[in-house]
Amino acid sequence: MEPWTNYRRETMTKTPKDTLVGIGKNLTDGIKKGTPPKIHIPVRSLSNVEFDEKSQKLRIGARMSEREFFNVSHTRKFLQTIEVASILKGLLDIGKHSSLRDVFYMAKRTIPGTKTNVVDQQTESDKAIEDLELMSGFSRENLHVNANKMGSVAGNVIIEDSGDTINWGKMGSGGWSIPSNVENIQFNKVNAKYIIYMEKAAVWERLHEDKFWKKQNCIIMSSQGQSTRGIRRLLQRLSSEHKLPIYVLTDNDPWGIYIYSVLKFGSISLAHMSEGLAISNIKYIGVTCDDVEKYQLQRHYIALNDKDIARVKQMREYEWFKHNKAWQRQFKMMLNAKAKVEIQALSARGITFISDTYLPEKIKNNEFIN
Protein backbone atom coordinates (compact mmCIF):
# COMPACT_ATOMS: atom_id res chain seq x y z
CA MET A 1 0.00 0.00 0.00
CA GLU A 2 1.36 3.39 -0.90
CA PRO A 3 1.93 6.07 1.75
CA TRP A 4 -1.22 8.01 2.53
CA THR A 5 0.19 11.23 1.11
CA ASN A 6 0.54 9.62 -2.30
CA TYR A 7 -2.88 7.99 -2.03
CA ARG A 8 -4.39 11.36 -1.11
CA ARG A 9 -2.83 12.86 -4.22
CA GLU A 10 -4.51 10.21 -6.38
CA THR A 11 -7.97 11.03 -5.03
CA MET A 12 -7.66 14.67 -6.10
CA THR A 13 -8.90 13.73 -9.59
CA LYS A 14 -11.91 11.81 -8.23
CA THR A 15 -15.19 12.86 -6.66
CA PRO A 16 -16.10 11.77 -3.11
CA LYS A 17 -18.75 9.43 -4.53
CA ASP A 18 -16.34 7.87 -7.04
CA THR A 19 -13.83 7.29 -4.28
CA LEU A 20 -16.34 5.49 -2.04
CA VAL A 21 -17.48 3.40 -5.00
CA GLY A 22 -13.83 2.59 -5.68
CA ILE A 23 -13.34 1.36 -2.10
CA GLY A 24 -16.33 -0.95 -2.52
CA LYS A 25 -15.18 -2.16 -5.94
CA ASN A 26 -11.72 -3.02 -4.64
CA LEU A 27 -13.33 -5.18 -1.94
CA THR A 28 -15.73 -6.97 -4.28
CA ASP A 29 -13.03 -7.53 -6.92
CA GLY A 30 -10.82 -9.09 -4.26
CA ILE A 31 -13.62 -11.31 -2.99
CA LYS A 32 -14.27 -12.59 -6.54
CA LYS A 33 -10.59 -13.54 -6.76
CA GLY A 34 -10.78 -15.38 -3.43
CA THR A 35 -8.92 -12.71 -1.46
CA PRO A 36 -10.11 -12.25 2.15
CA PRO A 37 -11.84 -8.82 2.50
CA LYS A 38 -9.62 -6.21 4.09
CA ILE A 39 -9.14 -2.47 4.09
CA HIS A 40 -6.06 -0.33 4.65
CA ILE A 41 -6.19 2.70 6.93
CA PRO A 42 -3.37 5.08 7.92
CA VAL A 43 -2.40 4.70 11.58
CA ARG A 44 -3.91 7.53 13.63
CA SER A 45 -1.54 7.95 16.55
CA LEU A 46 1.27 10.25 17.64
CA SER A 47 3.80 7.67 16.42
CA ASN A 48 2.56 8.21 12.85
CA VAL A 49 2.28 12.00 12.96
CA GLU A 50 5.08 14.16 11.59
CA PHE A 51 5.75 17.86 12.06
CA ASP A 52 6.62 19.55 8.79
CA GLU A 53 9.07 22.34 9.60
CA LYS A 54 8.56 24.06 6.26
CA SER A 55 4.76 24.32 6.41
CA GLN A 56 4.63 24.39 10.24
CA LYS A 57 1.82 21.83 10.15
CA LEU A 58 1.26 18.31 11.42
CA ARG A 59 0.99 15.63 8.77
CA ILE A 60 -0.05 11.99 8.83
CA GLY A 61 2.82 9.58 8.22
CA ALA A 62 3.12 6.60 5.87
CA ARG A 63 2.37 3.78 8.34
CA MET A 64 -0.74 1.80 7.43
CA SER A 65 -2.85 -0.67 9.36
CA GLU A 66 -4.93 -3.52 7.94
CA ARG A 67 -8.47 -4.28 9.03
CA GLU A 68 -9.48 -7.81 7.99
CA PHE A 69 -13.04 -9.13 7.93
CA PHE A 70 -11.97 -12.65 8.96
CA ASN A 71 -9.88 -11.42 11.89
CA VAL A 72 -12.22 -11.72 14.89
CA SER A 73 -10.72 -8.63 16.54
CA HIS A 74 -11.27 -6.59 13.37
CA THR A 75 -14.64 -7.89 12.13
CA ARG A 76 -16.95 -5.44 13.88
CA LYS A 77 -14.90 -2.33 13.03
CA PHE A 78 -14.57 -3.56 9.45
CA LEU A 79 -18.34 -3.91 9.21
CA GLN A 80 -18.91 -0.48 10.80
CA THR A 81 -16.63 1.19 8.27
CA ILE A 82 -18.32 -0.48 5.29
CA GLU A 83 -21.82 0.19 6.65
CA VAL A 84 -21.06 3.89 7.17
CA ALA A 85 -19.45 4.07 3.70
CA SER A 86 -22.71 2.78 2.26
CA ILE A 87 -24.69 5.41 4.18
CA LEU A 88 -22.43 8.22 2.96
CA LYS A 89 -22.61 6.97 -0.62
CA GLY A 90 -26.41 7.09 -0.29
CA LEU A 91 -26.25 10.71 0.88
CA LEU A 92 -24.05 11.63 -2.08
CA ASP A 93 -26.44 9.82 -4.45
CA ILE A 94 -29.37 12.03 -3.48
CA GLY A 95 -27.34 15.20 -2.83
CA LYS A 96 -28.41 15.52 0.82
CA HIS A 97 -26.43 16.28 3.97
CA SER A 98 -26.77 14.59 7.34
CA SER A 99 -25.54 15.13 10.89
CA LEU A 100 -23.13 12.91 12.78
CA ARG A 101 -26.05 11.91 15.01
CA ASP A 102 -28.24 11.00 12.03
CA VAL A 103 -25.51 8.76 10.59
CA PHE A 104 -25.28 6.98 13.94
CA TYR A 105 -29.00 6.19 13.93
CA MET A 106 -28.90 5.11 10.29
CA ALA A 107 -26.06 2.70 11.11
CA LYS A 108 -27.59 1.43 14.36
CA ARG A 109 -29.35 -1.80 13.46
CA THR A 110 -29.13 -5.41 14.59
CA ILE A 111 -27.20 -7.77 12.32
CA PRO A 112 -29.70 -10.37 11.00
CA GLY A 113 -29.55 -13.68 12.86
CA THR A 114 -27.66 -12.16 15.80
CA LYS A 115 -28.20 -9.99 18.85
CA THR A 116 -25.32 -7.72 17.86
CA ASN A 117 -25.77 -4.15 16.65
CA VAL A 118 -23.58 -2.71 13.93
CA VAL A 119 -22.93 0.24 16.30
CA ASP A 120 -23.91 0.80 19.91
CA GLN A 121 -22.42 4.25 20.52
CA GLN A 122 -22.06 7.33 18.31
CA THR A 123 -18.31 7.31 18.91
CA GLU A 124 -18.19 4.13 16.79
CA SER A 125 -19.87 5.68 13.74
CA ASP A 126 -17.86 8.91 14.24
CA LYS A 127 -14.61 6.92 14.13
CA ALA A 128 -15.78 5.07 11.03
CA ILE A 129 -16.36 8.44 9.33
CA GLU A 130 -12.84 9.55 10.28
CA ASP A 131 -11.50 6.26 8.85
CA LEU A 132 -13.32 7.00 5.61
CA GLU A 133 -11.81 10.48 5.52
CA LEU A 134 -8.41 8.85 5.63
CA MET A 135 -9.28 6.18 3.11
CA SER A 136 -10.97 8.54 0.64
CA GLY A 137 -8.86 11.66 1.09
CA PHE A 138 -12.01 13.77 1.50
CA SER A 139 -13.29 15.57 4.58
CA ARG A 140 -16.55 14.48 6.20
CA GLU A 141 -18.11 17.72 4.95
CA ASN A 142 -17.22 16.68 1.39
CA LEU A 143 -18.83 13.32 2.21
CA HIS A 144 -22.02 15.23 3.18
CA VAL A 145 -21.77 14.84 6.97
CA ASN A 146 -22.02 17.92 9.18
CA ALA A 147 -21.48 18.41 12.90
CA ASN A 148 -23.40 20.60 15.35
CA LYS A 149 -23.08 24.38 15.22
CA MET A 150 -21.01 25.58 18.16
CA GLY A 151 -19.67 29.02 17.31
CA SER A 152 -20.58 32.66 16.81
CA VAL A 153 -19.06 35.46 14.77
CA ALA A 154 -19.59 39.21 14.36
CA GLY A 155 -17.86 41.82 12.24
CA ASN A 156 -18.11 44.07 9.22
CA VAL A 157 -18.46 41.16 6.81
CA ILE A 158 -21.13 40.31 4.24
CA ILE A 159 -21.38 36.78 2.91
CA GLU A 160 -23.53 34.77 0.52
CA ASP A 161 -24.66 31.43 1.96
CA SER A 162 -27.08 29.12 0.11
CA GLY A 163 -28.51 32.07 -1.80
CA ASP A 164 -28.96 34.26 1.30
CA THR A 165 -27.02 37.49 1.88
CA ILE A 166 -25.88 37.70 5.51
CA ASN A 167 -24.31 40.67 7.28
CA TRP A 168 -22.27 39.52 10.30
CA GLY A 169 -22.65 42.97 11.81
CA LYS A 170 -26.44 42.82 11.89
CA MET A 171 -27.25 39.49 13.49
CA GLY A 172 -28.35 40.71 16.92
CA SER A 173 -26.85 39.78 20.27
CA GLY A 174 -26.14 36.19 19.27
CA GLY A 175 -24.15 36.94 16.13
CA TRP A 176 -24.07 34.60 13.13
CA SER A 177 -24.11 30.92 14.06
CA ILE A 178 -21.19 29.25 12.27
CA PRO A 179 -22.21 26.08 10.38
CA SER A 180 -20.02 22.98 10.27
CA ASN A 181 -19.62 23.23 6.50
CA VAL A 182 -18.32 26.60 5.26
CA GLU A 183 -16.85 25.49 1.94
CA ASN A 184 -19.50 27.13 -0.24
CA ILE A 185 -19.72 30.45 1.59
CA GLN A 186 -18.89 33.40 -0.64
CA PHE A 187 -17.34 36.51 0.89
CA ASN A 188 -18.92 39.58 -0.71
CA LYS A 189 -17.32 42.09 1.65
CA VAL A 190 -14.65 41.76 4.33
CA ASN A 191 -13.74 45.00 6.07
CA ALA A 192 -11.53 44.11 9.03
CA LYS A 193 -7.92 44.50 10.17
CA TYR A 194 -7.68 41.24 12.12
CA ILE A 195 -9.62 38.45 13.82
CA ILE A 196 -9.77 37.60 17.51
CA TYR A 197 -10.77 34.03 18.19
CA MET A 198 -11.68 33.06 21.76
CA GLU A 199 -12.48 29.74 23.35
CA LYS A 200 -15.32 31.04 25.54
CA ALA A 201 -18.73 32.18 24.35
CA ALA A 202 -19.10 34.33 27.49
CA VAL A 203 -16.02 36.37 26.53
CA TRP A 204 -17.32 36.74 22.98
CA GLU A 205 -20.61 38.05 24.38
CA ARG A 206 -18.71 40.62 26.46
CA LEU A 207 -16.81 41.88 23.41
CA HIS A 208 -19.93 41.85 21.25
CA GLU A 209 -21.97 43.82 23.76
CA ASP A 210 -19.12 46.34 23.99
CA LYS A 211 -19.09 46.55 20.15
CA PHE A 212 -15.39 45.76 20.22
CA TRP A 213 -15.48 44.54 16.61
CA LYS A 214 -16.97 47.85 15.44
CA LYS A 215 -14.64 50.12 17.48
CA GLN A 216 -11.52 48.18 16.50
CA ASN A 217 -12.61 47.23 12.95
CA CYS A 218 -12.06 43.52 13.47
CA ILE A 219 -13.89 40.20 13.50
CA ILE A 220 -14.66 38.39 16.75
CA MET A 221 -15.26 34.65 16.70
CA SER A 222 -15.81 32.06 19.41
CA SER A 223 -16.60 28.47 20.15
CA GLN A 224 -17.26 26.76 23.44
CA GLY A 225 -14.00 25.03 24.29
CA GLN A 226 -12.08 23.29 21.50
CA SER A 227 -12.89 24.80 18.12
CA THR A 228 -15.04 22.90 15.64
CA ARG A 229 -13.79 21.99 12.20
CA GLY A 230 -16.21 24.50 10.67
CA ILE A 231 -14.68 27.29 12.76
CA ARG A 232 -11.13 26.21 11.93
CA ARG A 233 -11.92 26.09 8.23
CA LEU A 234 -13.64 29.49 8.34
CA LEU A 235 -10.62 30.99 10.10
CA GLN A 236 -8.30 29.43 7.55
CA ARG A 237 -10.32 30.78 4.64
CA LEU A 238 -10.33 34.31 6.09
CA SER A 239 -6.60 34.04 6.68
CA SER A 240 -5.66 32.71 3.24
CA GLU A 241 -8.24 34.50 1.09
CA HIS A 242 -8.25 37.86 2.88
CA LYS A 243 -4.81 37.89 4.56
CA LEU A 244 -6.23 38.66 8.01
CA PRO A 245 -4.02 38.16 11.09
CA ILE A 246 -5.61 35.90 13.72
CA TYR A 247 -5.09 36.30 17.46
CA VAL A 248 -6.12 33.57 19.88
CA LEU A 249 -7.49 34.46 23.32
CA THR A 250 -7.82 31.61 25.85
CA ASP A 251 -7.54 30.84 29.54
CA ASN A 252 -4.04 30.75 30.96
CA ASP A 253 -4.03 26.99 31.32
CA PRO A 254 -2.67 23.96 29.41
CA TRP A 255 -5.99 23.35 27.67
CA GLY A 256 -6.16 26.92 26.38
CA ILE A 257 -2.65 26.61 24.99
CA TYR A 258 -3.62 23.32 23.37
CA ILE A 259 -6.54 25.04 21.61
CA TYR A 260 -4.01 27.50 20.15
CA SER A 261 -1.73 24.61 19.18
CA VAL A 262 -4.50 22.79 17.32
CA LEU A 263 -5.50 25.93 15.43
CA LYS A 264 -1.94 26.75 14.40
CA PHE A 265 -0.33 23.34 13.77
CA GLY A 266 -3.25 20.92 13.48
CA SER A 267 -4.31 18.14 15.82
CA ILE A 268 -2.77 14.72 16.23
CA SER A 269 -6.07 12.91 15.67
CA LEU A 270 -6.83 14.96 12.55
CA ALA A 271 -3.32 15.30 11.15
CA HIS A 272 -4.70 14.11 7.80
CA MET A 273 -6.83 17.29 7.69
CA SER A 274 -4.11 19.80 8.60
CA GLU A 275 -3.78 21.13 5.07
CA GLY A 276 -7.39 22.34 5.16
CA LEU A 277 -7.57 23.33 8.82
CA ALA A 278 -4.22 24.46 10.29
CA ILE A 279 -3.38 28.18 10.11
CA SER A 280 0.34 28.91 10.37
CA ASN A 281 0.09 32.70 10.85
CA ILE A 282 -2.01 32.49 14.03
CA LYS A 283 -0.58 34.21 17.12
CA TYR A 284 -1.40 33.82 20.80
CA ILE A 285 -2.57 37.03 22.45
CA GLY A 286 -3.26 35.67 25.94
CA VAL A 287 -3.94 35.18 28.71
CA THR A 288 -0.21 34.66 29.42
CA CYS A 289 1.71 34.07 32.64
CA ASP A 290 3.18 37.56 32.13
CA ASP A 291 -0.36 39.00 32.12
CA VAL A 292 -0.98 37.35 35.48
CA GLU A 293 1.96 39.27 36.95
CA LYS A 294 1.34 42.52 35.07
CA TYR A 295 -2.32 42.75 36.07
CA GLN A 296 -1.84 41.13 39.49
CA LEU A 297 -4.21 38.26 38.88
CA GLN A 298 -2.52 35.89 41.35
CA ARG A 299 -5.46 36.07 43.73
CA HIS A 300 -7.53 34.40 40.99
CA TYR A 301 -5.16 31.43 40.76
CA ILE A 302 -6.67 27.95 40.40
CA ALA A 303 -4.28 25.18 41.40
CA LEU A 304 -3.09 22.89 38.61
CA ASN A 305 -4.19 19.30 39.17
CA ASP A 306 -2.14 16.24 38.23
CA LYS A 307 -3.79 16.05 34.82
CA ASP A 308 -2.97 19.72 34.11
CA ILE A 309 0.66 19.26 35.11
CA ALA A 310 1.02 16.15 32.97
CA ARG A 311 -0.48 18.04 30.01
CA VAL A 312 1.98 20.93 30.34
CA LYS A 313 4.93 18.54 30.51
CA GLN A 314 3.64 16.66 27.48
CA MET A 315 3.13 19.81 25.39
CA ARG A 316 6.55 21.26 26.13
CA GLU A 317 8.04 18.15 24.49
CA TYR A 318 6.00 18.51 21.30
CA GLU A 319 8.31 19.09 18.35
CA TRP A 320 6.54 22.36 17.48
CA PHE A 321 7.02 23.75 21.01
CA LYS A 322 10.29 22.10 22.01
CA HIS A 323 12.62 24.70 20.48
CA ASN A 324 10.38 27.74 20.95
CA LYS A 325 11.93 29.79 23.75
CA ALA A 326 8.86 31.95 24.31
CA TRP A 327 6.61 28.96 24.83
CA GLN A 328 9.15 27.08 26.93
CA ARG A 329 9.26 30.13 29.20
CA GLN A 330 5.46 30.10 29.54
CA PHE A 331 5.42 26.40 30.38
CA LYS A 332 8.11 26.92 33.00
CA MET A 333 6.27 29.85 34.60
CA MET A 334 3.02 27.88 34.74
CA LEU A 335 4.70 24.87 36.35
CA ASN A 336 6.54 27.07 38.84
CA ALA A 337 3.27 28.78 39.83
CA LYS A 338 1.45 25.43 39.85
CA ALA A 339 -1.63 27.44 38.94
CA LYS A 340 -3.83 28.59 36.07
CA VAL A 341 -6.05 31.63 35.52
CA GLU A 342 -9.27 32.00 33.52
CA ILE A 343 -9.88 34.86 31.07
CA GLN A 344 -12.74 36.14 33.21
CA ALA A 345 -10.26 37.05 35.96
CA LEU A 346 -9.60 40.19 33.89
CA SER A 347 -13.14 41.33 34.76
CA ALA A 348 -11.95 41.94 38.31
CA ARG A 349 -10.31 45.09 36.93
CA GLY A 350 -13.62 46.27 35.46
CA ILE A 351 -16.38 44.66 33.45
CA THR A 352 -15.17 46.25 30.19
CA PHE A 353 -11.44 46.10 31.00
CA ILE A 354 -10.85 43.35 28.44
CA SER A 355 -12.36 45.34 25.57
CA ASP A 356 -11.34 48.87 26.65
CA THR A 357 -7.77 48.22 27.79
CA TYR A 358 -6.40 44.67 27.73
CA LEU A 359 -6.88 43.73 24.07
CA PRO A 360 -6.31 47.19 22.51
CA GLU A 361 -3.02 47.62 24.40
CA LYS A 362 -1.74 44.14 23.56
CA ILE A 363 -2.55 44.58 19.87
CA LYS A 364 -1.04 48.08 19.75
CA ASN A 365 2.17 46.87 21.42
CA ASN A 366 2.38 43.62 19.42
CA GLU A 367 2.38 41.56 22.60
CA PHE A 368 1.88 38.15 21.02
CA ILE A 369 3.48 34.74 21.24
CA ASN A 370 4.12 33.09 17.90
N, C-alpha and C positions, 0 to 999 in steps of 0.2 A: 504493500500500500504506500502510495506516495505521501510525503509530508503534507500536513493540512494546508500549509500556505500555498503549495502548488495546486492542491485539489480545489482550494478556494478560487484560485485564478481561473481554473477551468470552468467553474460555474458562472463566471461573469457573462458568458455568452448565452446562458440559458435562463429561462424564466423560473420562478419558484415552482410553478406547477410541473414544468418539464423535469425539474430536478427531483421532485418527489416521485414522479412517474418512473424516472430512471432508477431510483433506489429500489422501487418495487420490481422493476424489470430485471435488475441484476439478481435479485433474490429468486425470482421465478425461473430465470434462465439457468441459474445454478442448480435449482431443485430438479429441473428437467434433465440435467447432466448427471444427477446423482450426488451432487455436492451438498453436504449438510448446510442448512440455512444459517448464515451468520452476517453480522454487520460490523463495520469498523468505525470506531469513534475516537477522536483525539482525547487523550488523557486530560481531565480537568482537575489539576492539582498544582500546588506551588512548584513541585518538582518538574513540571512541564511548562512552566511560564518563564519567559525570557524578557529581560528589560532591554529595549533597543535604545542605546545611548543617542543615536542620531535623531530619532523621532521623539525620544523621551516618552515612549509609550510601552505598555506591557503587550507582549504578543504570545500567542499559544505556540508551543514547541511542536516538534515533529513526532513525538511518541504517540503511538496509537494503541488502543485496546480492542480486543475482539469480544463480541457478545454473541454466543452460539445458542441456537434454539435447543439443541440436544444436550446442553450442559445444564444440569438441574439448577445450579446456582445462578444461571443467566436467563433461564426460560421466561420467568415472569417479566423481567425488565425488557427482554427482547420483544415479547408480546405487547407490552405497554407502548414501546416505541413505534411498532408497526401499526397498532390500533390508532394512536394519535396521528401518525402520518396519514392514515386513511381519512381521519376527520378533517385534517387541514386541507387535504386534496379536495375534499367535498366542499369546503368553504371557498376555495379558489375556483372550483367549477362554477359555482353560482354567483361569484363576485360579492360575497357577504363577509363581514367581519364578526368575530366572536370574542368574548372575554375569556380570560384564563379560567374563571369559575365555570363558564358555560362548557368549555372543552372538558373539564373534569367530569361534569355530569353526563356529557355525551359519551365519555369513555367508561363511565362507571356502570358496568353490567356484569351479570354472572356468566361465567363461561359455561356453555351448554354441557350438561352431564356432570357438573361439579358443583361445589358450594363455594368456589373461589371467584372473587371479583377480579376484573382486569385491573382496576385501581380501587384502593380503599380511601386514600387521602389525596388532597389536591397537590401536595408536594410531589407525588409520583407523576402525575400528568404534567406538572410544571417542569420537572426534570426531563421528561421525555421530549418536551418542546425544546428545551435547551440542547438536548442531544441532536435533535433534528436541525437546529440552527448550525451546529457544528458539521453535521453530515451534508447539509445542503449548501452552506455558505451564505444563507439568507437569514436576516433577522426575523424574529417572531412577528413583527409588524408587517414585513413583506409576506409572511405566511398567513396574514389576515387574523392574527391574534393580538388583542389589545389588553392592557392592564388597567387597573382602576386609576382615576384621576386623583392626584394627590399634590397639586401645586397651584400657586397663584402668581400672576404677573401683572404689573402696571407700568405704564410709561407712555411716552409720546410716539406710539407705534400704531400703524394701521395695517391690518393683514386681510387677506382673502382666504377664507376657509370654507370649503364645500359650497361655494357660491355666495357665501355671506361675507359682507364687509364688516370687520370688527375693529373698533378703536380701543386699544388697551388703556387709554386714559379716560374712558367714559363707560366703565363697567361697574360703577358703584363701589361700595365698601369692600366687596369680596374680590374685586379684580377679575381678570379673565382666568377661568379654570383651564389649566394646561392638559390637553388630551395625551394619551399614551403614544399616539401616532401623529407626528408633526411633519412627516415627509412631504405632504402635498400642500402645506401652507405656503402662500405667496406673500412676500413682504412688499406692500405697496409704498410704505413710508416708514423710515426708521430715523428718528431725530433724537439721538442720545449720544453722550460722550463715553459712557461706560455702563456696565451692569454690576449690580451688587446681588449676589446670590446668598441666601441665608438658610440655615437648616430649620429654623423655627418659624411657624406660621404666626405666632404671637409677636415676634419681632417685626415681621413683614407688616402686620396690621398696625404696629406703632408707626413705622415709617410711612405707610400709606395714609394713615390719618393725619400725619404731619405734612403730607404732600412733599415728602423728601424728593421723590422722583421729578416733580415739577420744578421745585426750587433749584435742584442740582442738575437738571436736564440729564437724567439717567433712567435706567430701567431697574426695577426691583423685582426679584423673583424668589420664591420660597418653595420648600417642600415641608414635610413633617418628618424630620430625621433624614435617613439616607435618601438621596435623590433618586427619582424614578428614571427609567431609560428615556421617557418622553422629555423630561426636563433636561437631561444631559444632552440629548440630541438637539433640542431647541437652543441650548446654550452654545453648542458647537456650531450650529448653523449661523447664529448671530455673530459668533467670533470669526468664522471663516468667510462668510458672505458680506459682512458689514464691518469687519475689522474692529470690533468693540472689545476693549479690555474687560476682563471679568475679575471681580474681587470677591473672595469667599469669606463670609462672616459666620463663625460658629462659636460654640462654647469653648472655653479653654480646658479641654479634656482630650484624652486619647481618641475618643470616638468622633469628636469634631474634626480633629486633624485627619482622621481616616477618611471622613467625608471629602475633605479637600484632596487627599491623595487619590481617591477613586475618580474624582472629577478631572484631575490633572493627568494622571498616568494610566487610568483604567483600573479595573478590579481583577483580582486573581480568578474569580469564578467566571468572569465574562471577558477574559483576555482576548477571546476570538472576536469580540465586538469593539475592541479599543479603537480601531481605525475610524469607526463611525460615532464613537462616544467620547473618547478622551480629548481633552483640550489643553494643549501644551502651554499656552500663554496665560493660563489662570494664575492669579497671585492670591496669597493669604493675607487678609487685612486684619484679622483678629477673631477672637480675643486672644492676645498673647500673654506670656508670663511677664513680659515687660510692662504691659498694660496694667496688670495686677499691682505692680509696684508703683507705677506712675500715678494711678488713680486711687491708690490705697484701698484695694478691694480685698485685702487679706481677711477682713472680718467676715467675708462671704465665702471663705474657703469651705469646700466639702472634701472630706478625707478620701484619698484614693483607696479603693479596695484592692484585694489581691488580683482580681481580674483586670482592673485598670492598669495596675503596675506591670502585669505580664504583657498587656497590650502595648504599652509604651516601649518596653524592652524589645518586643518583637518588631515594632515599626522602626526603631532606630537601626535595626540590622537589615532592613529592606535595602536592596541595591540602590534604589532611587533616593534614599535618605542618607545612606551610610557615609557618603563623602560630602554631604551638604553641611557646612559648618553652622549656618544659621539655624537649621533644624536640629542639629545635634545639641546646640546650645539650649534650645527650647525643651528638648527631651530631658536634658540634665537638670534644668531649673524646675521642671515639673516633678521629677523624681526626688530632688532635694527638698522641695516643699511638701511632697507627699499629699498634694491637694490639687483640686480642680475648681474652676469658677464658671458659672453660667453667664451667658450674655446679659441676662436680666439684672445681674448685679450692678450694671452700669446705671440702672434706673434709680439706684440709691442716691445718685448725684443730681437727680431731677428727672421727671418723667420724659422730657424731650431731650435729655442730654445726649443720647445716642445720635439723634438726627440733627441737633443744633450744633454740637461741638465735636463729639468723638469721631464720627465718620468724616465730616468735612475737613477736620484738621489732619487726620491720617492720610486722606487722599491728597490734600494740598502739599503735605510734607513727604509724600511718597514713602510712607511707612508701611511697607509690605514685606512679606517673606516669599521668596520665589523658589 
